[in-house]
Amino acid sequence: MVTGCGTVQPLPTPSIPQVPAAPVVVATSPLAAPTPATAPPLPVVAPPTEPKARWTPALFADLPGWRADDLRDVRVAFAENCKGLRSKAEWISACSRFPFTGTTSEQRTFLESEFVPYQLTRADADDRGLITGYYEPLLKGSRTKTARFNVPLFARPDDLLVVDLSDLYPELKGKRVRGRLVESAQGKRVVPYYDRAQIDADRLLFKPLVWVDDVVEAFFLQIQGSGLIELADGKRMRAGYADQNGHPFRGIRRILADRGEMKLEEVSMQGIKGWIARNPGKATALLNENASYVFFREIDATAAGPVGSLGVPLTAERSIAVDTRFIPLGSVVYLATNYPNALVALNRLMFAQDTGGAIRGVVRADFYWGTGLKAGEQAGRMKQDARMWVLWPKGTALPTM
């Protein structure tokens, strides 16, 4: 979190190590003939390298617009953050002493006295990154299929397997693959799970959680990860992320740009919806280009926002999704960027309460705008350059990532 506004004693820059590559195991049969002495050596394939991050100590005076940020709604996000971090020793003091009922001036003073800002940069010292936006869609729906509501949001299927690779290779901590078990002549084996096209073609294999009336809105709901569904009786239910089919996400924004259908800088969520409306016959093929598919579960619809990866409700315009290789979940982050399609500064204290499959990189985040149409308009247009600082509890050990 944040430290003093005056002189900050130099602190060590944390080293965030690379994730080691999996060992290469060459299996040989005991009956195999010995390799001739003259055989050329096998080519050495370098493992893909992970990007590296630097945390560089800074001053609060270095944070653009720090004194101008209106902190009135920070107490809400901070309180939710503390619920998700109750087991983290480094947060006990800050969470127990934060002036939740104090003035914004008292809260700012507390942050400045209890946290140290560290600027995030890549290993090459580049401090610029990308900020996109996301939101919670509001859809119309029904718990039963009707002529209007005929697009399913599926619950997590029972045959979806999640294999934690760290059980086999400890150095692959956090790496998981998904698949399904099939019988073959060679016995049981795990194969990739069904992709988007296969799931849509074999709907009877899956259990609908709820039905909505728009296939494009359902697609974008999967990208956002959760959404509110307004039912026919006026009640609302919230569909939250349950799991994913294991296929990599492929953005249709890039597909449309690469095909010359739209200019890359013009391809927003609204632009994609407009293209599909003009080309309804091509919609299914386009959406199936993204083989990734998200399954849902019903979660609390009364909470102020959807539940993020930290396990707490997100706060509109105060929560972000980050790459946890470089920023621990629950971190307080200061963001310096601009509003979508504008030169108006957006400098704000944020909370790293979520993750996302497309959020990969050191200076990289997804800004949560809230629920509904207006939030969706902001999220769909947001693709801004930004700088970021992590505010870490003063006097506690820096994280090893």
SVG drawing of the C-alpha trace seen along z (x, -y; Angstrom):
<svg xmlns="http://www.w3.org/2000/svg" viewBox="-43 -18 74 73">
<polyline fill="none" stroke="black" stroke-width="0.4" points="0.0,0.0 1.3,-3.5 4.1,-5.2 5.1,-8.6 4.9,-11.7 8.2,-13.0 11.6,-11.4 11.5,-7.7 14.5,-5.6 15.9,-3.6 14.4,-0.1 15.6,2.9 14.1,3.5 12.4,6.8 13.5,9.5 10.6,11.3 12.0,14.5 11.1,16.3 8.9,19.3 11.2,22.3 10.5,24.2 9.3,27.8 12.1,30.4 12.6,32.1 12.3,35.9 13.4,38.2 11.9,41.7 13.9,44.5 13.0,48.2 15.3,50.6 15.4,52.6 16.4,49.6 19.7,49.9 22.5,47.7 23.0,44.3 26.0,44.4 28.9,42.3 28.8,40.3 25.2,39.3 24.8,35.5 23.6,34.0 19.9,33.2 19.1,29.5 18.6,27.5 15.3,25.6 15.4,22.6 12.3,22.5 10.0,19.4 11.1,16.7 8.8,15.0 8.7,11.2 10.4,9.7 9.3,6.8 11.0,4.2 9.5,2.6 11.3,-0.7 10.7,-2.7 9.0,-6.1 7.5,-9.0 3.8,-9.9 4.8,-13.2 5.7,-11.0 2.1,-9.8 0.3,-12.0 -2.8,-13.6 -2.4,-11.8 -3.7,-14.7 -6.7,-15.2 -8.1,-11.7 -11.4,-11.8 -11.2,-8.9 -14.8,-8.8 -15.5,-5.4 -12.1,-3.9 -13.3,-2.8 -15.7,-0.4 -13.1,1.2 -10.6,1.2 -13.0,3.0 -13.7,5.7 -10.0,6.0 -9.4,6.7 -12.0,9.5 -10.0,11.2 -6.7,10.7 -7.6,11.6 -5.1,14.5 -2.2,12.4 0.1,11.3 1.4,8.2 -2.1,6.8 -3.2,7.3 -2.0,3.9 -3.3,1.9 -6.7,3.6 -7.2,3.2 -6.1,-0.5 -7.5,-2.0 -9.8,-4.9 -13.0,-3.6 -15.2,-6.2 -12.6,-9.0 -12.5,-11.8 -10.9,-11.4 -8.1,-13.6 -7.5,-11.2 -7.6,-8.2 -5.0,-9.8 -2.8,-10.6 -3.0,-7.0 -2.1,-5.7 0.9,-8.0 2.1,-6.9 1.5,-3.2 2.4,-2.3 5.3,-2.6 4.8,-3.2 6.8,-1.1 6.7,-2.0 6.1,1.0 8.5,1.3 9.6,4.0 13.1,5.3 14.1,2.8 12.9,0.0 9.9,-0.8 7.1,-2.1 4.3,-2.3 1.7,0.4 -1.9,1.1 -5.1,0.6 -8.4,2.0 -11.8,2.1 -14.5,4.6 -17.9,4.4 -20.8,6.5 -23.4,6.9 -27.1,6.7 -29.1,9.2 -32.7,10.3 -33.3,14.0 -35.4,16.9 -34.8,19.9 -36.6,22.0 -36.2,22.1 -38.8,20.1 -39.1,19.0 -37.4,15.7 -35.0,17.0 -33.2,19.7 -29.5,19.0 -28.1,21.0 -25.5,20.1 -24.1,23.5 -23.2,24.6 -19.8,26.3 -20.0,29.8 -19.2,32.8 -16.8,34.3 -14.5,31.2 -11.1,32.2 -8.6,29.8 -5.1,31.1 -2.8,29.1 0.7,29.6 2.4,28.6 1.3,32.0 3.7,33.5 6.2,30.8 6.5,28.4 8.3,25.9 5.0,25.5 3.2,23.9 -0.1,22.3 -0.1,24.1 -3.2,26.0 -4.7,27.8 -8.2,28.8 -9.6,31.7 -11.9,34.8 -11.4,38.5 -12.1,40.8 -11.8,44.5 -9.6,45.7 -8.0,48.9 -4.9,47.9 -7.1,47.4 -8.2,44.2 -6.6,40.9 -7.2,37.2 -7.9,35.2 -8.6,31.5 -12.1,30.4 -14.7,29.4 -14.2,26.1 -16.8,23.4 -18.1,24.7 -18.4,28.2 -20.2,27.0 -22.7,25.0 -23.3,28.0 -23.9,30.5 -25.9,28.4 -27.8,31.5 -24.5,32.6 -24.6,29.6 -26.8,28.3 -28.2,24.7 -28.0,22.5 -30.2,19.8 -31.4,18.8 -30.9,15.4 -32.2,13.8 -29.0,12.7 -26.1,14.9 -23.8,11.9 -24.6,10.6 -24.0,14.1 -20.6,14.1 -19.6,10.8 -20.8,12.0 -18.3,14.9 -15.5,12.4 -16.5,10.3 -16.8,13.4 -20.0,12.5 -23.3,10.6 -26.7,9.8 -29.7,11.5 -33.1,9.7 -35.8,12.4 -39.4,12.1 -40.8,11.7 -38.5,8.7 -36.1,10.5 -32.4,10.6 -29.9,13.4 -26.1,13.1 -24.2,15.5 -20.6,15.8 -17.5,17.5 -17.4,21.2 -14.7,22.6 -13.4,22.5 -12.9,25.2 -9.1,24.8 -8.8,23.4 -6.8,20.2 -8.7,17.0 -8.6,15.4 -9.9,11.9 -12.2,11.3 -11.1,7.7 -7.8,8.7 -9.5,11.1 -11.7,8.3 -8.7,6.0 -6.4,8.6 -9.1,9.4 -9.5,5.7 -13.1,5.6 -12.3,2.7 -9.3,0.7 -7.7,1.9 -8.1,-1.5 -11.8,-1.5 -12.6,2.0 -14.4,1.5 -17.0,3.7 -19.6,1.4 -17.9,1.7 -17.9,5.5 -21.6,5.6 -22.3,3.2 -20.3,5.4 -22.2,8.5 -25.5,6.7 -24.6,5.8 -23.3,9.4 -25.6,11.7 -24.7,14.6 -21.1,14.5 -21.7,14.1 -21.4,17.8 -18.2,18.4 -16.7,15.3 -17.6,16.1 -16.3,19.7 -12.9,18.3 -12.5,17.8 -12.5,21.5 -12.5,20.5 -15.8,21.1 -16.8,20.0 -19.2,21.9 -21.2,20.2 -22.6,20.7 -25.3,18.7 -23.9,16.3 -25.3,13.6 -27.3,11.1 -27.6,8.8 -23.9,7.9 -22.8,4.5 -20.8,6.1 -19.6,9.4 -17.1,11.5 -13.5,11.2 -10.6,13.6 -9.9,12.3 -13.2,13.7 -14.8,10.4 -17.3,8.1 -15.7,5.7 -16.2,2.0 -17.0,-0.1 -14.1,-2.2 -11.9,-1.1 -11.2,2.6 -8.8,3.9 -7.8,7.2 -4.0,7.8 -1.4,10.4 -0.6,12.0 2.9,13.1 3.8,9.4 1.1,8.0 -0.3,10.0 -4.0,10.2 -5.3,7.6 -2.5,5.1 -3.4,1.5 -2.3,0.0 -2.1,-3.6 -3.1,-4.0 -2.2,-6.9 -4.0,-6.9 -6.7,-8.7 -10.5,-8.2 -11.5,-6.2 -11.2,-8.2 -10.2,-11.3 -7.2,-13.3 -8.8,-13.8 -6.6,-12.3 -7.8,-9.3 -5.5,-9.0 -6.9,-6.8 -6.2,-4.5 -7.3,-1.0 -7.5,2.5 -6.1,5.6 -9.1,7.9 -9.4,9.8 -7.6,11.6 -8.3,12.3 -7.0,14.7 -6.1,11.8 -4.4,9.7 -0.8,10.7 2.1,8.4 3.9,6.3 2.2,2.9 -1.2,4.4 -4.6,4.1 -8.3,4.3 -10.4,1.5 -13.8,2.5 -16.4,-0.1 -19.5,1.3 -22.8,2.8 -25.0,2.0 -25.0,0.2 -23.1,-3.0 -20.4,-0.9 -20.2,1.3 -19.8,-1.8 -16.8,-3.0 -15.3,0.5 -15.7,1.2 -13.8,-1.9 -11.0,-1.7 -7.6,-0.9 -5.2,-3.4 -1.5,-3.8 -0.8,-3.8 1.7,-3.8 1.2,-1.9 2.5,-1.9 2.0,0.8 1.5,-0.5 2.9,2.0 2.5,2.1 5.4,0.3 7.8,2.4 6.7,5.8 8.6,8.1 8.1,7.5 6.4,10.4 8.4,13.0 6.6,13.6"/>
</svg>
